[in-house]
Amino acid sequence: MALRPAAPRSQADKLAQRDAAQQDVFLREVDDALREDEMMRAIRHYGRVAAIVVAALLLALAGYLWWGKHREDQAATRAENFTLALDQLDAGNLAAASSQLAPIAGDSDDGSRAAAKLLQADIALKQGSKDQAIALYAGVAADSAAPQPYRDLATIREVATRFDSMKPEDVVARLRPLAIPGGPWFGSAGELLGMAYLQQGHKDLAAPLFGAIARDKTVPDSLRARCRQIAGLLGFDAVDDVARDHAAPAGTQTDTQG
């Protein structure tokens, strides 16, 4: 069966189709223009805020980089001044060494400040300025911003410097927390603590303390020998243990059970 041929479109249909196509193009152009106008309004509205934010971020980054470089320069200057002070000290120029340490002692860096003051105190002792040294030690010991190891060392040095004028109970109160077996200050704090115990008449506390220091191999040999002698005078046998340690061949153990 043959298909009926499609009827040819009229001129009116062609015109209507063309108008529809032109209207579709016009609508798309209008839509694009509206979107572009909205974008420009958004840029004008938020562009200033965005520029301020970007500028603030760049300024913050620049400030951070400058501060880091500034701190590095300060640290290098402190290290150089400290080295110069040690050189002056080795040369026996105590006054020059103390003057070299003065800027560091007034520095804002807590560790550097404490270290400089401790060294200044040692210099003051060598110069015979005991009161000045005690004041410097006490200042570091009471400085809550200073690193704890510096504060502990300052406490021991202060007590050692003014031991003769302190009450034994005050020495005990300040040093007993530091005289801990296995701790970094056991030897130096323990020796002073033991002497304070003796002043209090507590031989029963002093003798085993001196004996423990004498047996502690982490303590300097000179301090161990001194405490071993004191322990012996107090009737505490610390000599035999030390002698046995030296007499036993390496890698062997004494059989205490027979």
C-alpha positions in Angstrom: 0.0 0.0 0.0 1.5 3.3 -1.1 2.1 6.1 1.5 0.3 9.3 1.1 2.8 12.1 0.3 3.2 14.8 3.0 1.4 18.0 2.3 3.8 20.8 1.5 4.2 23.4 4.4 2.5 26.7 3.8 4.3 30.0 3.9 2.7 30.8 7.2 4.1 27.7 8.8 7.6 28.6 7.6 7.3 32.1 9.0 6.1 30.8 12.3 9.0 28.3 12.6 11.5 31.0 11.8 9.9 33.4 14.4 10.1 30.6 17.0 13.7 30.0 16.3 14.6 33.7 16.5 12.6 34.0 19.8 14.6 31.0 21.3 17.9 32.7 20.4 16.7 36.0 21.8 15.7 34.3 25.1 19.0 32.6 25.4 20.8 35.9 24.8 18.7 37.6 27.4 19.3 34.7 29.9 23.1 35.0 29.3 23.0 38.7 29.8 21.1 38.4 33.0 23.6 35.9 34.4 26.5 38.1 33.4 24.8 41.1 35.0 24.2 39.1 38.2 27.9 38.0 38.2 29.1 41.6 37.8 26.8 42.8 40.6 28.2 40.0 42.9 31.8 40.9 42.0 31.1 44.6 42.7 29.4 43.7 46.0 31.8 41.1 47.3 35.0 42.1 45.4 36.1 44.7 48.0 35.6 42.2 50.9 37.5 39.5 49.0 40.3 42.0 48.3 40.5 42.9 52.0 40.6 39.3 53.0 43.4 38.5 50.5 45.4 41.5 51.6 45.0 40.5 55.3 46.2 37.0 54.5 49.2 38.3 52.6 50.1 40.7 55.5 49.7 37.9 58.0 52.0 35.7 56.0 54.6 38.4 55.6 54.4 39.1 59.4 54.9 35.4 60.2 57.9 35.1 57.9 59.4 38.3 59.3 58.9 37.1 62.9 60.4 33.8 62.2 63.5 35.5 60.6 63.7 37.9 63.5 63.7 35.1 66.1 66.4 33.2 64.1 68.5 36.4 64.1 68.0 36.9 67.9 68.9 33.3 68.6 72.1 33.6 66.5 73.0 36.8 68.4 72.4 35.2 71.8 74.5 32.2 70.8 77.3 34.5 69.6 77.2 36.6 72.8 77.2 33.5 75.0 80.2 32.1 73.2 82.1 35.4 73.6 81.2 35.4 77.3 82.6 31.9 77.7 85.8 32.9 75.9 86.2 35.9 78.2 85.6 33.6 81.2 88.2 31.1 80.0 90.6 34.0 79.7 90.0 35.1 83.2 88.2 38.3 82.3 85.3 37.9 84.7 84.0 41.5 84.5 84.0 41.4 80.7 82.3 38.0 80.7 79.5 39.3 83.0 79.0 42.3 80.8 78.7 40.1 77.8 76.0 38.1 79.5 74.0 41.2 80.6 72.0 41.5 77.4 71.1 37.8 77.4 70.1 37.9 81.1 67.6 40.6 80.2 66.4 38.7 77.1 62.8 37.5 76.6 63.8 34.0 75.9 63.3 32.1 79.1 66.0 29.4 78.7 68.7 31.8 77.6 67.8 34.3 80.4 68.1 31.6 83.0 71.3 30.2 81.7 72.9 33.7 81.5 71.9 34.5 85.1 73.3 31.2 86.4 76.6 31.9 84.8 76.6 35.5 86.1 76.0 34.1 89.6 79.0 31.8 89.2 81.1 34.7 88.1 79.9 36.8 91.1 81.0 34.0 93.4 84.4 34.0 91.9 84.6 37.7 92.4 83.7 37.3 96.0 80.2 38.9 95.6 78.4 36.2 97.5 75.2 38.2 98.2 74.9 39.0 94.5 75.3 35.4 93.6 72.7 34.3 96.0 70.2 36.9 94.7 70.8 35.6 91.1 70.4 32.0 92.1 67.2 32.8 94.1 65.8 34.7 91.1 66.2 31.8 88.7 64.9 29.3 91.3 61.7 31.5 91.7 61.2 32.2 88.0 58.2 30.1 87.0 58.9 30.9 83.3 62.4 29.3 83.4 62.8 25.7 82.4 62.6 23.4 85.4 66.1 22.0 85.1 67.5 25.5 85.4 65.3 26.2 88.4 66.4 23.0 90.1 70.1 23.7 89.5 69.6 27.3 90.8 68.0 25.9 93.9 70.9 23.6 94.6 73.5 26.3 94.0 71.6 28.8 96.2 71.4 26.3 99.1 75.0 25.3 98.7 76.1 29.0 98.7 74.2 29.9 101.8 74.2 26.5 103.5 76.0 27.7 106.6 73.4 30.4 107.3 70.4 28.3 106.7 68.4 26.3 109.2 68.7 22.5 108.6 65.0 22.1 108.3 64.9 24.7 105.5 67.6 22.8 103.6 65.7 19.6 104.0 62.5 21.2 102.8 64.1 22.6 99.6 66.4 19.7 98.7 64.5 16.5 99.6 62.3 16.7 96.5 65.5 16.8 94.4 67.5 14.1 96.2 65.7 11.2 94.5 67.7 8.1 93.6 68.0 7.8 89.9 67.2 11.5 89.4 69.6 14.0 87.8 70.3 15.9 91.1 70.6 12.9 93.4 74.3 13.3 94.1 74.6 17.1 94.5 71.3 17.6 96.3 71.7 14.4 98.3 75.0 15.3 99.7 73.7 18.6 101.1 70.6 16.9 102.3 72.7 14.4 104.2 74.7 17.2 105.9 71.4 18.8 106.9 70.3 15.5 108.4 73.5 15.3 110.4 72.9 18.9 111.8 69.5 17.7 112.9 71.0 14.7 114.6 69.4 12.2 112.2 72.3 9.9 111.6 69.9 7.2 110.8 68.8 9.2 107.7 72.2 10.6 106.7 74.2 7.4 106.8 72.1 5.3 104.3 71.7 8.4 102.1 75.5 8.9 101.8 75.8 5.1 101.2 73.3 5.2 98.4 75.2 8.1 96.7 78.5 6.2 97.1 77.0 3.2 95.3 75.3 5.2 92.5 77.5 4.8 89.4 75.8 7.7 87.6 77.2 10.1 90.3 80.7 11.7 89.6 83.5 9.7 91.1 84.8 12.5 93.3 81.4 12.9 94.9 81.0 9.1 95.3 84.4 8.9 97.0 83.5 11.8 99.4 80.1 10.2 100.3 81.7 6.8 100.7 84.1 8.3 103.2 81.3 10.0 105.2 79.2 6.9 105.2 82.1 4.9 106.6 82.6 7.4 109.3 79.0 7.0 110.2 79.3 3.3 110.4 77.6 2.5 107.2 79.4 -0.1 105.1 79.6 1.3 101.6 83.2 0.3 101.0 82.6 -3.4 100.6 80.0 -3.0 97.9 82.3 -0.8 95.9 85.3 -3.0 96.4 83.3 -6.1 95.3 82.1 -4.2 92.1 85.7 -3.6 91.2 87.0 -7.0 92.2 84.3 -9.1 90.3 85.4 -9.9 86.7 83.4 -8.4 84.0 80.3 -10.4 83.0 80.2 -12.4 86.3 77.8 -12.2 89.2 78.4 -13.0 92.9 76.4 -16.0 94.1 74.8 -14.9 97.4 72.9 -18.1 97.9 75.9 -20.4 98.2 
